[in-house]
Amino acid sequence: MKKSALLLILPALLLSSCGSSKEERMTVNYTLAPSLRKADSTKTGGYNLTFKMEDSYFDSDATKFNKDIALLSNGKSLMAETEATIRSFYSAMEFDNLSINYPEHTEDTIQYAIAHKKIGEYNLVSVAINGHNYGLEWKNNALLGLEGNHEGFAARANDVYTALKAYLSENKYTNYKLWLSGYSRGGAISNVLSHYILSEGELSIAKKDMFVYTFECPKGLDEDDAPKYENVFNIVYSGDTVTYMAPSEYGFARCGIDIELYQSSTHTDEVLFDFDEDISIPAFKACKDLTGGDLNSELDVCKYFFSYLAREGEDVEDKDLYISTREDFVAKVQSTVQFVLSMAFSLTPEVKQQLIEDVKKLGIGAISLINDPVSLAIFLTPYLYNSEIPYDASQLVADCTVLTRLVGTDILLVLSVAMYLMGSESDLGANLVRSFMVHYPEVGHALLKDYLANL
C-alpha cells in the first residue's frame, strides 16, 4: 500500500477505534437477585443484565416513546437498589456531579440519586429513585390520606423535588434536559414528581426535554389531577395487582401514558420460561369469583380483587365493616394496615422465620386467631418482644380487633389464598398469588425486553 493512501486511511481507523471504545465504556453489568426461582433449582447466581447508553438517545423528542431509553431507564431503576449500584451505573454512563441520598430505611425515607452529564450543547440531569429492596417505607406506601394526591407518595415526591431544584440552582445548569425513572414505589414517586414539575412550571422545562419512564407504577395522583402528559410513559403489566394501588375506586390515577405489557398469561409464561426456565409462578386458570362470576384473564382477577375490597355492605349492620371509599380506608383501617406492615418489616429475620413456621404448624387452626383479636394479640406478643419492637398492649388488641374484622369481612378471599398456599386446589387463590408475584423486577424486565424486541 502506498504511504499516501495509508495516511488517508489512518485517521478514519483511529476515529473508528475511538467510537468503539467509547461505546464499550458506556456499558454497565448488573446482577439482579432472583426472587421467583423454584425451591429445587440448582442455579445459584443472579441474572446478569447488561445496559448500554449512547448520548444520541437524548437528542430525541421526549414525547416520542424511545425503546433504547426505556430499556436504559429500566436498568437505572433496577440499579437504584443501593448506593453502590447506582454509583456504578452513573460511573459507567460517564455522569458526574453525583448527589446521593441513601439514608437508613425508615417509614419516611426515600432513597434517590441525582447526576449530570454534558451532551453537546445541553446538560442532561438524571434522577433515579429506589423502589425495591426496602422495608419500613411500606408504612408510607399505605398512607393514603383523606384527600388529594396519595399523602405518602406526595410527601416523598416533594422531598425529591426540593432536592432537584436545589441541585439545579447550585450548579447553575442552563439549557438542560431531565431524565426521571423508577420502579414500583420509585415509579409512583417519579410519576407524582413529573406532574409537579410539569404543572407548576417552576423549572421552565418543555415536555420534549423531559424524559420520564416508570415501571410497575402504583397510582399516586388524584384522578382529577393526573393529565395524560405525552412525555411520561408508565410501563405496566396489568396482571400485576400493585399497579392498581392505590385503587381507582378511591379516586387515584397515574399521569402520563400507560404502555401495556400484557398480551396473555400464556405469552407471559413463555417469555418467563425463555428468560429463566426455573422461574416458578402459578399458572393462570380461568375461574369463578366468589359470587359465581367468570374471571377469564389476569386483568379480570385484579379488577375483581379491588372491586371486592371496595364493595358496599350488604346491609346496614354490615356496612361498618366495609372500606368502600377512601374515607372508609383512612378512618377504619389505615393505621392498622400501617402497623401490620411496620411489624412485618421490623421483625428480625430469625423471629420472622419462626413466626412463619408457627403459623404453618397451626394450619387451618390459624383461622381461630382471625376470629379472636385478644388471642391474636397474645399470639403476636412474643414475636414483637423478641424483635425488641415497642408496643402498647391495649393498642395491639385494638389493631388486632380491626384486623380480625377486616379479614373476617373478606374471609372467603383469604381462605382461597390460604388453601392454595397450603397445597389445596384453589384456582382463585392461585390467581391472586400470581397477581402479586408478577410484580417482581425480573418479570417486568423480561416482559419489557420482549415488548421492545417486537416493536
Residue, then its C-alpha position, 0 to 999 in steps of 0.5 A: m500500500k502506498k504511504s499516501a493512501l495509508l495516511l488517508i486511511l489512518p485517521a478514519l481507523l483511529l476515529s473508528s477505534c475511538g467510537s468503539s471504545k467509547e461505546e464499550r465504556m458506556t456499558v454497565n453489568y448488573t446482577l439482579a437477585p432472583s426472587l421467583r426461582k423454584a425451591d429445587s433449582t440448582k442455579t445459584g447466581g443472579y441474572n446478569l443484565t447488561f445496559k448500554m447508553e449512547d448520548s444520541y438517545f437524548d437528542s430525541d423528542a421526549t414525547k416520542f416513546n424511545k425503546d433504547i431509553a426505556l430499556l436504559s431507564n429500566g436498568k437505572s431503576l433496577m440499579a437504584e437498589t443501593e448506593a453502590t449500584i447506582r454509583s456504578f451505573y452513573s460511573a459507567m454512563e460517564f455522569d458526574n456531579l453525583s448527589i446521593n441520598y441513601p439514608e437508613h430505611t425508615e417509614d419516611t425515607i426515600q432513597y434517590a440519586i441525582a447526576h449530570k452529564k454534558i451532551g453537546e450543547y445541553n446538560l442532561v440531569s438524571v434522577a433515579i429513585n429506589g423502589h425495591n429492596y426496602g422495608l419500613e417505607w411500606k408504612n408510607n406506601a399505605l398512607l393514603g390520606l383523606e384527600g388529594n394526591h396519595e399523602g405518602f407518595a406526595a410527601r416523598a415526591n416533594d422531598v425529591y423535588t426540593a432536592l432537584k431544584a436545589y441541585l439545579s440552582e447550585n450548579k447553575y445548569t442552563n439549557y438542560k434536559l431531565w431524565l426521571s425513572g423508577y420502579s414500583r414505589g420509585g415509579a409512583i414517586s417519579n410519576v407524582l414528581s413529573h406532574y409537579i414539575l410539569s404543572e407548576g412550571e417552576l423549572s421552565i422545562a418543555k415536555k420534549d426535554m423531559f424524559v420520564y419512564t416508570f415501571e410497575c407504577p402504583k397510582g399516586l395522583d388524584e384522578d382529577d389531577a393526573p393529565k395524560y402528559e405525552n412525555v411520561f410513559n408508565i410501563v405496566y403489566s396489568g396482571d400485576t395487582v400493585t399497579y392498581m394501588a392505590p385503587s381507582e375506586y378511591g379516586f387515584a390515577r397515574c399521569g402520563i401514558d400507560i404502555e401495556l405489557y400484557q398480551s396473555s398469561t400464556h405469552t407471559d409464561e413463555v417469555l418467563f420460561d425463555f428468560d429463566e426456565d426455573i422461574s416458578i409462578p402459578a399458572f393462570k386458570a380461568c375461574k369463578d369469583l366468589t359470587g359465581g362470576d367468570l374471571n377469564s384473564e389476569l386483568d379480570v382477577c385484579k379488577y375483581f380483587f379491588s372491586y371486592l375490597a371496595r364493595e358496599g355492605e350488604d346491609v346496614e349492620d354490615k356496612d361498618l365493616y366495609i372500606s368502600t371509599r377512601e374515607d372508609f380506608v383512612a378512618k377504619v383501617q389505615s393505621t392498622v394496615q400501617f402497623v401490620l406492615s411496620m411489624a412485618f418489616s421490623l421483625t428480625p429475620e430469625v423471629k420472622q422465620q419462626l413466626i412463619e413456621d408457627v403459623k404453618k404448624l397451626g394450619i387451618g387452626a390459624i383461622s381461630l386467631i382471625n376470629d379472636p383479636v385478644s388471642l391474636a394479640i397474645f399470639l403476636t406478643p412474643y414475636l414483637y418482644n423478641s424483635e425488641i419492637p415497642y408496643d402498647a398492649s391495649q393498642l395491639v388488641a385494638d389493631c388486632t380487633v380491626l384486623t380480625r374484622l377486616v379479614g373476617t369481612d373478606i374471609l372467603l378471599v383469604l381462605s382461597v389464598a390460604m388453601y392454595l398456599m397450603g397445597s389445596e386446589s384453589d384456582l382463585g387463590a392461585n390467581l391472586v398469588r400470581s397477581f402479586m408475584v408478577h410484580y417482581p423486577e425480573v418479570g417486568h424486565a423480561l416482559l419489557k425486553d420482549y415488548l421492545a424486541n417486537l416493536 
